[in-house]
Amino acid sequence: MRLRQLAAAGSAALVAVVLTACGAGFTTAAAGAGATEGAGAPEAERVFKVAFNQNADQPEAVALTRLGERLAERTDGRYSVEVYPNETLGAQKDTVELVQSGAVDLALVAGSLLENINADFVALNMPYVYDSQAHQEAVLNDPAITGDLYSSLEEQNIRVLGGFSAGVRSVYTSAHPIETPADLAGLKIRVMETDTNSRMMDLMGGVGTPMGQGEVYTAIQSGVIDGGENNESIYRNLKHDEVAPYYSYTNHLMIPDYLITNPATFDAMSEADRGVFLEELEAAYDESSRLTTEVMVSSQQAAEEAGAEFSSPDVEPFREAVAPLLDEKLTTPASRQLYDRTRAVAEQMAGRTEGDR
């Protein structure tokens, strides 16, 4: 059982912590407003718009859409949720600001963006901080680990409802399979537009090249860059397998996606309705997790059928190569403690696995 599930089953005091640290506020949107652009939601008195930068078939979008259906049913039509995919409501960076102002109800954003507001979030974005998707999920929604971090954004008009696992990122190139850090030498690899990710790729042996996702296909095709790094779903859906057919499971990064909102409006909901929302969000985490696993498997199969080659290098040399990033980025006691607690969960999970043998 996941740690967040154990926590949810705990004492009333711990439940109160969850409500304080993970509750959220929503602005009101007329039911059906912009319905042609959203992913669809049942009719309700208030429909909470969720900004999302990927398509409506992605696991997180599907899970949140179904959350909206259950929420409408359990609140007798008082509330629902509608997902607006494909950056309909703006790019991720913009939607953070829109949530702060109350113009957008909720947004699903990459963890790296929250580093710009509180640098301690970097601890949960570090390479190889997680051993598996299950490990990441156990950390992200355990208030004993992340409660203080999430609540730190309240004064900035952001409340973090919780985190979703968005899959494991690995390297793919147009040149050749990557078996060791030396194989990345001289290769320009697209990374997310943060200093942390650029530095990470440099340490891994390549040349970190920040770039918007929409430019990557053409950049690889034209030789401006030599590849990218992402999960199997993005790799296949954006057709990067056509121009970079060598996908190597370096498994170096698991950037969480956070569901954020403005505190004021969620606090206007009744305590009962807030509780319903949080319960259904727990179910959404589980559904998204299951769908993510299924999608990654099917995406790999589809890419292989299209001609891509997948390989599994030893990750230890890459883990060792990026180790200096820990001292460079974990510069506060809070960030170091957060990282250490996250790694402690991995050790606990490994111990349970050994005990089951």
C-alpha positions as CSV (number, residue, x, y, z in Angstrom):
1,M,0.0,0.0,0.0
2,R,1.3,3.4,-0.8
3,L,2.5,5.8,1.9
4,R,-0.2,8.3,1.0
5,Q,-2.8,5.6,1.3
6,L,-1.5,4.7,4.7
7,A,-1.5,8.4,5.7
8,A,-5.1,8.8,4.5
9,A,-6.1,5.9,6.7
10,G,-4.5,7.5,9.7
11,S,-5.8,9.7,12.5
12,A,-8.2,12.6,12.3
13,A,-5.3,14.9,13.0
14,L,-3.4,13.7,10.0
15,V,-6.5,14.1,7.8
16,A,-6.7,17.7,9.0
17,V,-3.1,18.2,7.9
18,V,-4.0,16.8,4.4
19,L,-6.9,19.2,4.2
20,T,-4.7,22.1,5.2
21,A,-1.7,21.3,3.0
22,C,-3.5,19.9,0.0
23,G,-6.9,21.7,-0.1
24,A,-7.4,24.2,-2.9
25,G,-9.4,27.1,-4.2
26,F,-11.3,27.4,-7.5
27,T,-12.8,30.3,-9.3
28,T,-16.3,29.8,-10.7
29,A,-16.8,29.1,-14.4
30,A,-20.2,28.9,-16.0
31,A,-21.1,25.3,-16.8
32,G,-20.5,24.8,-20.5
33,A,-18.4,27.9,-20.9
34,G,-15.8,27.0,-23.5
35,A,-17.2,23.5,-23.7
36,T,-16.1,23.1,-27.3
37,E,-12.5,23.5,-26.2
38,G,-12.6,21.5,-23.0
39,A,-12.4,17.7,-22.7
40,G,-16.0,17.5,-21.7
41,A,-17.7,17.6,-18.2
42,P,-21.1,16.9,-16.8
43,E,-23.4,19.8,-16.3
44,A,-22.8,21.4,-12.9
45,E,-23.4,24.7,-11.1
46,R,-19.7,25.3,-11.1
47,V,-17.2,23.7,-13.6
48,F,-13.6,24.0,-12.7
49,K,-11.4,24.6,-15.7
50,V,-8.1,22.6,-15.7
51,A,-5.3,23.9,-18.0
52,F,-3.2,21.1,-19.5
53,N,-0.5,21.3,-22.1
54,Q,-0.9,17.9,-23.6
55,N,-3.7,16.1,-25.4
56,A,-6.9,14.9,-23.8
57,D,-5.9,11.2,-24.2
58,Q,-3.0,11.5,-21.7
59,P,-3.5,9.6,-18.5
60,E,-3.6,12.6,-16.2
61,A,-6.3,14.3,-18.4
62,V,-8.4,11.1,-18.6
63,A,-8.1,10.7,-14.8
64,L,-9.1,14.3,-14.1
65,T,-12.0,14.2,-16.5
66,R,-13.4,11.1,-14.8
67,L,-12.8,12.9,-11.5
68,G,-15.1,15.6,-12.7
69,E,-17.8,13.1,-13.5
70,R,-17.6,11.5,-10.0
71,L,-17.5,14.9,-8.4
72,A,-20.7,16.1,-10.1
73,E,-22.4,12.9,-9.0
74,R,-21.3,13.1,-5.4
75,T,-22.0,16.8,-5.0
76,D,-25.4,16.6,-6.6
77,G,-24.3,18.7,-9.5
78,R,-22.7,21.5,-7.5
79,Y,-19.2,21.0,-8.9
80,S,-17.5,19.4,-11.8
81,V,-14.1,19.5,-13.6
82,E,-13.4,20.1,-17.2
83,V,-9.9,19.6,-18.7
84,Y,-8.7,22.1,-21.4
85,P,-5.9,20.3,-23.2
86,N,-3.3,21.3,-25.8
87,E,-2.4,24.6,-24.1
88,T,-5.9,25.9,-24.9
89,L,-5.7,28.1,-21.8
90,G,-2.1,29.0,-22.3
91,A,1.4,27.5,-22.0
92,Q,2.3,26.0,-18.6
93,K,4.3,29.0,-17.4
94,D,1.4,31.3,-18.2
95,T,-1.2,29.1,-16.5
96,V,0.8,29.3,-13.2
97,E,0.3,33.1,-13.3
98,L,-3.4,32.7,-14.4
99,V,-4.0,30.4,-11.4
100,Q,-2.4,33.0,-9.1
101,S,-4.7,35.7,-10.4
102,G,-7.8,33.4,-10.3
103,A,-8.4,33.6,-14.0
104,V,-7.9,29.9,-14.4
105,D,-9.2,27.4,-11.8
106,L,-6.6,24.7,-11.9
107,A,-3.5,23.9,-13.9
108,L,-1.4,20.8,-14.3
109,V,2.2,22.0,-14.5
110,A,5.7,20.4,-14.5
111,G,7.6,20.5,-11.2
112,S,10.4,22.5,-12.7
113,L,8.2,25.5,-13.0
114,L,7.5,25.6,-9.3
115,E,11.3,25.9,-8.7
116,N,11.0,29.5,-9.9
117,I,8.7,30.2,-6.9
118,N,10.4,28.1,-4.3
119,A,13.8,26.7,-5.2
120,D,13.4,23.8,-2.7
121,F,11.1,22.1,-5.2
122,V,14.3,21.2,-7.0
123,A,14.8,18.3,-4.6
124,L,11.8,16.5,-6.1
125,N,13.1,17.2,-9.6
126,M,16.6,15.8,-9.3
127,P,17.9,13.1,-11.6
128,Y,17.7,9.6,-10.0
129,V,16.0,10.8,-6.9
130,Y,13.3,8.2,-7.6
131,D,13.9,4.5,-8.1
132,S,10.5,3.8,-9.7
133,Q,7.1,5.3,-10.5
134,A,5.8,3.6,-7.3
135,H,8.5,5.3,-5.3
136,Q,7.6,8.7,-6.8
137,E,3.9,8.3,-6.1
138,A,4.6,7.3,-2.5
139,V,6.5,10.5,-2.0
140,L,4.5,13.1,-3.8
141,N,1.2,12.9,-1.8
142,D,2.6,12.0,1.6
143,P,2.0,15.2,3.7
144,A,4.7,14.1,6.1
145,I,7.2,14.6,3.3
146,T,5.7,17.3,1.1
147,G,3.2,19.1,3.2
148,D,5.5,22.0,4.2
149,L,6.9,22.3,0.7
150,Y,3.4,22.5,-0.8
151,S,2.1,25.0,1.7
152,S,5.0,27.3,1.2
153,L,3.4,28.6,-2.0
154,E,0.2,29.7,-0.2
155,E,1.4,33.3,0.1
156,Q,2.0,33.3,-3.6
157,N,-1.7,32.4,-4.2
158,I,-0.8,28.9,-5.2
159,R,-2.0,25.8,-3.4
160,V,-0.6,22.5,-4.5
161,L,-3.3,19.8,-4.5
162,G,-0.9,17.0,-5.2
163,G,1.4,15.4,-7.7
164,F,1.1,13.0,-10.5
165,S,3.8,10.8,-11.9
166,A,4.4,11.6,-15.6
167,G,6.6,8.7,-16.5
168,V,10.3,8.2,-16.6
169,R,12.4,10.2,-19.0
170,S,15.2,8.6,-21.0
171,V,17.5,9.8,-23.9
172,Y,16.8,9.2,-27.6
173,T,19.0,10.3,-30.5
174,S,19.3,10.3,-34.3
175,A,22.9,9.1,-34.1
176,H,23.2,5.8,-32.2
177,P,22.2,4.0,-29.0
178,I,23.5,5.4,-25.8
179,E,25.3,2.8,-23.6
180,T,27.6,5.0,-21.6
181,P,28.1,8.7,-20.9
182,A,30.9,8.7,-23.5
183,D,28.3,7.9,-26.2
184,L,26.7,11.3,-25.5
185,A,29.9,13.2,-26.2
186,G,29.2,16.1,-28.6
187,L,25.5,15.3,-29.0
188,K,23.1,18.2,-28.5
189,I,20.1,16.9,-26.6
190,R,17.0,18.9,-26.1
191,V,16.1,19.5,-22.4
192,M,13.4,21.4,-20.6
193,E,14.1,25.1,-20.3
194,T,15.8,25.1,-16.9
195,D,19.4,25.5,-15.8
196,T,19.1,22.3,-13.7
197,N,18.2,20.2,-16.8
198,S,20.9,21.8,-19.0
199,R,23.5,21.1,-16.3
200,M,22.2,17.6,-15.8
201,M,22.6,16.7,-19.5
202,D,26.1,18.3,-19.6
203,L,27.1,16.0,-16.7
204,M,25.6,13.0,-18.4
205,G,28.1,13.6,-21.3
206,G,25.9,15.5,-23.8
207,V,25.3,19.1,-24.6
208,G,22.1,20.2,-22.9
209,T,20.1,22.3,-25.3
210,P,17.0,24.1,-23.9
211,M,14.1,24.2,-26.4
212,G,10.4,24.4,-26.5
213,Q,8.7,21.0,-27.1
214,G,7.0,22.2,-30.3
215,E,10.4,22.8,-32.0
216,V,12.0,19.5,-31.3
217,Y,10.9,17.4,-34.2
218,T,12.1,19.9,-36.8
219,A,15.3,20.6,-34.9
220,I,16.3,16.9,-34.9
221,Q,15.2,16.5,-38.5
222,S,17.3,19.5,-39.6
223,G,20.3,18.5,-37.5
224,V,20.2,21.5,-35.2
225,I,20.1,19.0,-32.3
226,D,20.8,15.3,-32.1
227,G,18.0,14.1,-29.9
228,G,15.9,14.7,-26.8
229,E,14.9,13.1,-23.5
230,N,11.4,12.2,-22.5
231,N,9.1,9.3,-21.7
232,E,7.9,6.7,-24.3
233,S,4.5,8.3,-24.7
234,I,5.8,11.8,-25.7
235,Y,8.5,10.1,-27.8
236,R,5.8,8.3,-29.8
237,N,3.0,10.8,-29.8
238,L,5.2,13.6,-31.1
239,K,6.7,11.3,-33.7
240,H,10.2,11.8,-32.5
241,D,10.8,8.2,-33.2
242,E,10.7,9.1,-36.9
243,V,13.8,11.3,-36.6
244,A,15.5,9.9,-33.6
245,P,15.1,6.1,-33.7
246,Y,17.5,5.2,-30.9
247,Y,15.8,5.2,-27.5
248,S,18.0,4.3,-24.6
249,Y,16.6,3.7,-21.1
250,T,18.9,5.9,-19.1
251,N,15.8,6.4,-16.7
252,H,17.5,9.6,-15.5
253,L,14.6,11.8,-14.6
254,M,11.0,11.7,-13.3
255,I,9.6,15.3,-13.2
256,P,6.3,15.3,-11.3
257,D,3.2,17.1,-12.6
258,Y,1.5,19.2,-10.0
259,L,-2.2,20.1,-9.8
260,I,-2.3,23.6,-8.6
261,T,-5.1,26.1,-7.8
262,N,-5.7,29.4,-6.1
263,P,-6.4,28.9,-2.3
264,A,-9.2,31.5,-1.9
265,T,-11.8,29.9,-4.0
266,F,-11.4,26.3,-2.8
267,D,-11.7,27.6,0.7
268,A,-15.1,29.0,-0.3
269,M,-16.4,25.4,-0.9
270,S,-18.1,23.6,2.0
271,E,-15.9,21.4,4.1
272,A,-17.9,18.4,2.9
273,D,-17.4,19.2,-0.8
274,R,-13.7,19.8,-0.2
275,G,-13.5,16.4,1.3
276,V,-15.3,14.8,-1.6
277,F,-12.9,16.5,-4.1
278,L,-9.8,15.3,-2.2
279,E,-11.2,11.8,-2.0
280,E,-11.8,11.7,-5.7
281,L,-8.4,13.2,-6.3
282,E,-6.9,10.2,-4.5
283,A,-8.8,7.9,-6.9
284,A,-7.5,10.0,-9.9
285,Y,-3.9,9.5,-8.8
286,D,-4.5,5.7,-8.8
287,E,-6.2,5.8,-12.2
288,S,-3.6,8.0,-13.8
289,S,-0.8,5.7,-12.4
290,R,-2.4,2.6,-14.0
291,L,-3.0,4.3,-17.3
292,T,0.5,5.7,-17.4
293,T,2.0,2.3,-17.1
294,E,-0.3,1.0,-19.8
295,V,0.4,3.9,-22.1
296,M,4.2,3.6,-21.8
297,V,4.1,-0.1,-22.7
298,S,1.9,0.5,-25.7
299,S,3.9,3.5,-26.9
300,Q,7.1,1.5,-26.8
301,Q,5.4,-1.2,-28.9
302,A,4.1,1.3,-31.4
303,A,7.5,2.9,-31.8
304,E,9.2,-0.4,-32.2
305,E,6.7,-1.3,-34.9
306,A,7.6,2.0,-36.6
307,G,11.3,1.1,-36.6
308,A,12.6,2.5,-33.4
309,E,15.3,0.6,-31.4
310,F,15.1,0.4,-27.6
311,S,18.1,-0.4,-25.5
312,S,18.8,-0.7,-21.7
313,P,22.2,0.6,-20.7
314,D,23.6,0.2,-17.2
315,V,22.3,3.4,-15.4
316,E,25.0,3.5,-12.7
317,P,27.6,5.4,-14.7
318,F,24.9,8.0,-15.5
319,R,23.9,8.2,-11.9
320,E,27.5,8.7,-10.8
321,A,28.0,11.3,-13.5
322,V,25.2,13.6,-12.3
323,A,26.1,13.2,-8.6
324,P,27.8,16.7,-8.5
325,L,24.4,18.2,-9.2
326,L,23.2,17.4,-5.7
327,D,25.7,19.7,-4.0
328,E,25.1,22.4,-6.7
329,K,21.3,22.4,-6.4
330,L,20.5,21.3,-2.8
331,T,21.7,24.5,-1.2
332,T,19.2,24.9,1.6
333,P,18.6,22.7,4.7
334,A,15.0,22.2,3.6
335,S,15.9,21.0,0.1
336,R,18.5,18.6,1.4
337,Q,16.1,17.2,4.0
338,L,13.4,16.8,1.4
339,Y,15.9,14.9,-0.9
340,D,17.1,12.7,2.0
341,R,13.5,11.8,3.1
342,T,12.7,10.9,-0.5
343,R,15.6,8.6,-0.7
344,A,14.7,7.1,2.7
345,V,11.4,6.0,1.2
346,A,13.2,4.1,-1.5
347,E,15.2,2.3,1.1
348,Q,12.1,1.5,3.0
349,M,10.4,0.1,-0.1
350,A,13.5,-1.9,-1.0
351,G,13.5,-3.3,2.5
352,R,9.9,-4.4,2.2
353,T,10.6,-6.0,-1.1
354,E,13.5,-8.0,0.4
355,G,11.3,-9.1,3.2
356,D,8.7,-10.4,0.8
357,R,11.2,-12.8,-0.8
